[in-house]
Amino acid sequence: MRFEIIMNMPVRGNDAQPPALIHRIIIEYPCSDLVEFLNETIDDDFIIVEEFYPGKFSKEYESHGLVALNRRYIGKIKQWERK
């Protein structure tokens, strides 16, 4: 299942002055719903997820591999409906 996650941390490569203090990522995790994903994040400080970014030549999101996500910086999680 895919989720949009808002992280409370600076955005890398952002030219904004002052720098933006939130980071938005799209992830995929093998679970059936938001509650199940939330329960997974409660047990450990880090959870391994697959990260997605918009493609360079299309609007389709492409995998950028696995990443360890630190739950301590998560500010918001919602189910991601787009492809």
ROMAR-408429 format. One record per residue: residue in three letters; x, z, y of N, C-alpha, C in turn. Coordinates in Angstrom, 2 decimals. Atoms other than C-alpha are relative to their C-alpha. Last residue first. Example, Ala and Ser with C-alpha at 12.3 -4.5 7.8 and 13.67 -1.06 7.14 Angstrom:
BEGIN
+--------+---------+---------+---------+---------+---------+---------+---------+---------+---------+
: lumvex :    n_px :    n_pz :    n_py :   ca_px :   ca_pz :   ca_py :    c_px :    c_pz :    c_py :
+--------+---------+---------+---------+---------+---------+---------+---------+---------+---------+
:    SER :   -0.82 :   -0.06 :   -1.19 :   13.67 :    7.14 :   -1.06 :   -0.77 :    0.73 :    1.09 :
:    ALA :    0.89 :    0.00 :   -1.19 :   12.30 :    7.80 :   -4.50 :    0.90 :    0.00 :    1.20 :
+--------+---------+---------+---------+---------+---------+---------+---------+---------+---------+
//
This chain:
BEGIN
+--------+---------+---------+---------+---------+---------+---------+---------+---------+---------+
: lumvex :    n_px :    n_pz :    n_py :   ca_px :   ca_pz :   ca_py :    c_px :    c_pz :    c_py :
+--------+---------+---------+---------+---------+---------+---------+---------+---------+---------+
:    LYS :   -1.01 :    0.47 :    0.97 :   -0.08 :   -9.25 :    6.20 :    1.30 :   -0.24 :    0.66 :
:    ARG :   -0.51 :    1.36 :   -0.16 :   -2.35 :   -7.13 :    8.40 :    1.00 :   -0.36 :   -1.07 :
:    GLU :    0.91 :    1.01 :    0.55 :   -4.32 :   -4.11 :    7.20 :    0.54 :   -1.42 :    0.09 :
:    TRP :   -0.30 :    1.28 :   -0.65 :   -1.72 :   -1.36 :    7.69 :   -0.83 :   -1.09 :   -0.68 :
:    GLN :   -0.03 :    1.11 :    0.94 :   -3.00 :    2.11 :    6.78 :    0.15 :   -1.30 :    0.78 :
:    LYS :    1.31 :    0.61 :    0.25 :   -2.14 :    4.66 :    9.42 :    0.17 :   -1.16 :   -0.96 :
:    ILE :    0.03 :    0.92 :    1.14 :    0.65 :    7.18 :    9.89 :   -1.40 :   -0.59 :   -0.07 :
:    LYS :    1.31 :    0.56 :    0.33 :    1.52 :    9.05 :   13.10 :    0.16 :   -0.96 :   -1.18 :
:    GLY :    1.00 :   -0.47 :   -0.95 :    4.32 :   11.25 :   14.46 :   -1.40 :   -0.48 :   -0.36 :
:    ILE :    1.25 :    0.76 :    0.02 :    6.84 :   10.96 :   11.64 :   -0.99 :    0.63 :    0.96 :
:    TYR :    0.14 :    0.76 :   -1.24 :   10.23 :   12.42 :   12.61 :   -1.28 :   -0.82 :    0.06 :
:    ARG :   -0.01 :   -0.91 :   -1.15 :   10.36 :   15.21 :   10.02 :   -0.20 :   -0.72 :    1.33 :
:    ARG :    1.36 :   -0.40 :   -0.39 :    9.29 :   12.76 :    7.31 :   -0.04 :    0.89 :    1.23 :
:    ASN :    0.00 :   -1.44 :   -0.21 :   12.76 :   11.19 :    7.15 :   -1.36 :    0.43 :    0.56 :
:    LEU :    0.74 :   -0.37 :   -1.20 :   12.38 :    7.67 :    5.70 :   -0.05 :    1.53 :    0.10 :
:    ALA :    0.39 :   -1.40 :    0.16 :   14.97 :    6.47 :    3.20 :   -0.59 :    0.46 :    1.33 :
:    VAL :   -0.55 :   -0.90 :   -1.01 :   15.00 :    2.67 :    3.43 :   -0.48 :    1.41 :   -0.33 :
:    LEU :    0.37 :   -1.41 :    0.09 :   14.46 :   -0.09 :    0.88 :    0.69 :    0.81 :    1.10 :
:    GLY :   -0.59 :   -0.88 :    0.99 :   14.67 :   -3.75 :    1.72 :   -0.47 :    1.44 :    0.08 :
:    HIS :   -1.39 :   -0.21 :   -0.41 :   14.03 :   -5.88 :    4.78 :    0.63 :    1.06 :   -0.89 :
:    SER :   -0.70 :   -1.21 :    0.43 :   10.80 :   -7.27 :    3.38 :    1.42 :    0.02 :    0.53 :
:    GLU :   -0.95 :    0.20 :    1.08 :    9.10 :  -10.00 :    5.40 :    0.71 :    1.31 :   -0.32 :
:    TYR :   -1.01 :   -1.04 :    0.05 :    5.96 :   -9.76 :    7.56 :    0.86 :   -0.17 :   -1.25 :
:    GLU :   -0.01 :   -0.77 :    1.24 :    4.13 :  -13.03 :    8.05 :    1.11 :    1.04 :    0.05 :
:    LYS :    0.57 :   -1.29 :   -0.31 :    3.80 :  -14.16 :   11.67 :   -0.07 :    0.90 :   -1.24 :
:    SER :    1.42 :   -0.11 :    0.30 :    6.16 :  -17.03 :   11.06 :   -0.49 :    1.38 :    0.37 :
:    PHE :    0.67 :    1.28 :   -0.23 :    9.59 :  -18.34 :   12.04 :   -1.48 :    0.03 :   -0.35 :
:    LYS :   -0.53 :    0.70 :   -1.17 :   11.61 :  -15.16 :   12.49 :   -0.80 :   -1.24 :    0.34 :
:    GLY :   -0.95 :    1.08 :    0.28 :    9.44 :  -13.16 :   10.10 :    0.46 :   -0.68 :    1.27 :
:    PRO :    0.57 :    1.35 :   -0.14 :    7.80 :   -9.95 :   11.30 :    1.09 :   -1.05 :   -0.28 :
:    TYR :   -0.07 :    0.47 :   -1.38 :    9.54 :   -6.86 :    9.89 :   -0.69 :   -1.36 :    0.08 :
:    PHE :    0.37 :    1.39 :   -0.31 :    8.92 :   -4.89 :    6.68 :    0.11 :   -0.27 :    1.50 :
:    GLU :    0.25 :    0.26 :   -1.42 :   10.48 :   -1.70 :    5.24 :   -0.25 :   -1.49 :    0.24 :
:    GLU :   -0.45 :    1.35 :   -0.30 :   10.19 :   -0.67 :    1.58 :   -0.41 :   -0.31 :    1.44 :
:    VAL :    1.06 :    0.97 :   -0.25 :    9.94 :    3.10 :    1.18 :    0.63 :   -1.38 :    0.19 :
:    ILE :   -0.50 :    1.37 :    0.01 :   12.14 :    5.92 :   -0.12 :   -1.18 :   -0.96 :    0.06 :
:    ILE :    0.75 :    0.77 :    0.97 :   10.92 :    9.38 :    0.95 :    0.51 :   -1.44 :    0.08 :
:    PHE :   -0.14 :    1.45 :   -0.03 :   13.05 :   11.96 :    2.72 :   -0.87 :   -0.62 :   -1.09 :
:    ASP :   -0.34 :    0.40 :   -1.38 :   12.37 :   15.60 :    3.61 :    0.09 :   -1.51 :    0.14 :
:    ASP :   -1.43 :    0.23 :   -0.26 :   10.57 :   16.10 :    0.29 :    0.23 :   -0.37 :    1.46 :
:    ASP :   -0.88 :   -0.61 :    0.99 :    7.22 :   17.48 :   -0.96 :    1.49 :   -0.10 :    0.32 :
:    ILE :   -0.04 :   -1.46 :   -0.16 :    5.04 :   16.81 :    2.10 :    1.06 :    0.63 :   -0.90 :
:    THR :   -0.92 :   -0.36 :   -1.09 :    5.82 :   13.10 :    2.24 :    0.13 :    1.50 :    0.17 :
:    GLU :   -1.38 :    0.31 :    0.39 :    4.28 :   12.45 :   -1.18 :    0.99 :    0.43 :    1.08 :
:    ASN :   -0.42 :   -1.02 :    0.97 :    1.07 :   14.26 :   -0.18 :    1.43 :   -0.24 :   -0.48 :
:    LEU :   -0.27 :   -1.23 :   -0.75 :    0.81 :   11.99 :    2.87 :    0.47 :    1.11 :   -0.94 :
:    PHE :   -1.29 :    0.18 :   -0.69 :    1.11 :    8.90 :    0.67 :    0.38 :    1.27 :    0.76 :
:    GLU :   -1.05 :   -0.04 :    1.02 :   -1.68 :   10.16 :   -1.62 :    1.38 :   -0.16 :    0.64 :
:    VAL :   -0.13 :   -1.40 :    0.44 :   -3.89 :   10.92 :    1.38 :    1.12 :    0.13 :   -1.05 :
:    LEU :   -0.74 :   -0.76 :   -1.00 :   -3.26 :    7.46 :    2.88 :    0.23 :    1.45 :   -0.45 :
:    ASP :    0.64 :   -0.23 :   -1.30 :   -4.42 :    5.62 :   -0.23 :    0.88 :    0.86 :    0.90 :
:    SER :    1.34 :    0.58 :   -0.08 :   -3.55 :    4.21 :   -3.67 :   -0.69 :    0.19 :    1.34 :
:    CYS :    1.02 :   -1.05 :    0.05 :    0.21 :    4.67 :   -3.75 :   -1.36 :   -0.66 :    0.20 :
:    PRO :    0.95 :    0.13 :    1.13 :    3.29 :    2.49 :   -4.28 :   -0.93 :    1.21 :   -0.09 :
:    TYR :   -0.29 :   -1.07 :    0.95 :    4.84 :    2.52 :   -0.78 :   -1.03 :   -0.09 :   -1.12 :
:    GLU :    0.84 :    0.10 :    1.19 :    5.10 :   -0.28 :    1.78 :    0.45 :    1.08 :   -0.97 :
:    ILE :   -0.60 :   -0.32 :    1.30 :    6.39 :    0.17 :    5.29 :   -0.99 :   -0.26 :   -1.12 :
:    ILE :    0.98 :    0.35 :    1.02 :    5.75 :   -1.14 :    8.80 :    0.69 :    0.22 :   -1.34 :
:    ILE :   -0.42 :    0.76 :    1.17 :    7.82 :    0.55 :   11.48 :   -1.19 :   -0.26 :   -0.91 :
:    ARG :    1.11 :    0.43 :    0.84 :    7.23 :    1.76 :   15.04 :    0.56 :   -0.81 :   -1.16 :
:    HIS :   -0.43 :    1.14 :    0.81 :    9.96 :    3.76 :   16.82 :   -1.13 :   -0.33 :   -0.96 :
:    ILE :    0.71 :    0.15 :    1.26 :    9.20 :    6.18 :   19.64 :    0.45 :   -1.28 :   -0.70 :
:    LEU :   -0.27 :   -1.11 :    0.91 :   11.39 :    7.50 :   22.43 :   -0.84 :   -0.03 :   -1.27 :
:    ALA :    1.24 :   -0.40 :    0.67 :   11.66 :    4.32 :   24.46 :    0.32 :    1.06 :   -1.04 :
:    PRO :    0.31 :    0.58 :    1.32 :   14.91 :    4.28 :   26.41 :   -1.32 :    0.51 :   -0.56 :
:    PRO :   -0.76 :   -0.61 :    1.07 :   14.79 :    5.24 :   30.12 :   -0.40 :   -0.58 :   -1.35 :
:    GLN :   -0.63 :   -1.12 :   -0.70 :   15.25 :    2.51 :   31.12 :   -1.06 :    0.92 :    0.52 :
:    ALA :    0.84 :   -0.76 :   -0.93 :   14.08 :   -0.04 :   28.57 :    0.79 :    1.16 :    0.60 :
:    ASP :   -0.61 :    0.01 :   -1.33 :   16.79 :   -2.25 :   27.06 :   -0.79 :    0.81 :    1.02 :
:    ASN :    1.02 :    0.12 :   -1.04 :   15.80 :   -1.37 :   23.46 :    0.67 :    0.09 :    1.37 :
:    GLY :   -0.05 :    1.30 :   -0.64 :   18.51 :   -2.07 :   20.91 :   -1.05 :   -0.23 :    1.06 :
:    ARG :   -1.31 :    0.64 :   -0.05 :   17.62 :    0.88 :   18.68 :   -0.11 :   -1.35 :    0.70 :
:    VAL :    0.00 :    1.36 :    0.55 :   14.33 :    2.63 :   19.48 :    1.38 :   -0.61 :    0.21 :
:    PRO :   -0.30 :    1.15 :   -0.88 :   14.64 :    6.37 :   20.07 :    0.01 :   -1.32 :   -0.75 :
:    MET :   -1.45 :    0.19 :   -0.09 :   12.90 :    8.84 :   17.71 :    0.27 :   -1.22 :    0.86 :
:    ASN :   -0.42 :   -0.62 :   -1.26 :    9.40 :   10.23 :   17.19 :    1.53 :   -0.02 :    0.06 :
:    MET :   -1.03 :   -1.02 :    0.13 :    8.42 :    7.79 :   14.43 :    0.36 :    0.52 :    1.39 :
:    ILE :   -0.59 :   -0.23 :   -1.32 :    5.17 :    5.83 :   14.43 :    0.95 :    1.19 :   -0.16 :
:    ILE :   -0.49 :   -1.35 :   -0.26 :    4.38 :    4.59 :   10.94 :    0.61 :    0.03 :    1.40 :
:    GLU :   -0.69 :    0.03 :   -1.28 :    2.22 :    1.57 :   10.08 :    0.40 :    1.45 :    0.29 :
:    PHE :    0.34 :   -0.93 :   -1.07 :    1.35 :    1.64 :    6.41 :    0.79 :   -0.33 :    1.25 :
:    ARG :   -0.79 :    0.07 :   -1.23 :    1.28 :   -0.78 :    3.50 :   -0.54 :    0.96 :    1.05 :
:    MET :    0.84 :    0.00 :   -1.16 :    0.00 :    0.00 :    0.00 :    0.90 :    0.00 :    1.24 :
+--------+---------+---------+---------+---------+---------+---------+---------+---------+---------+
//
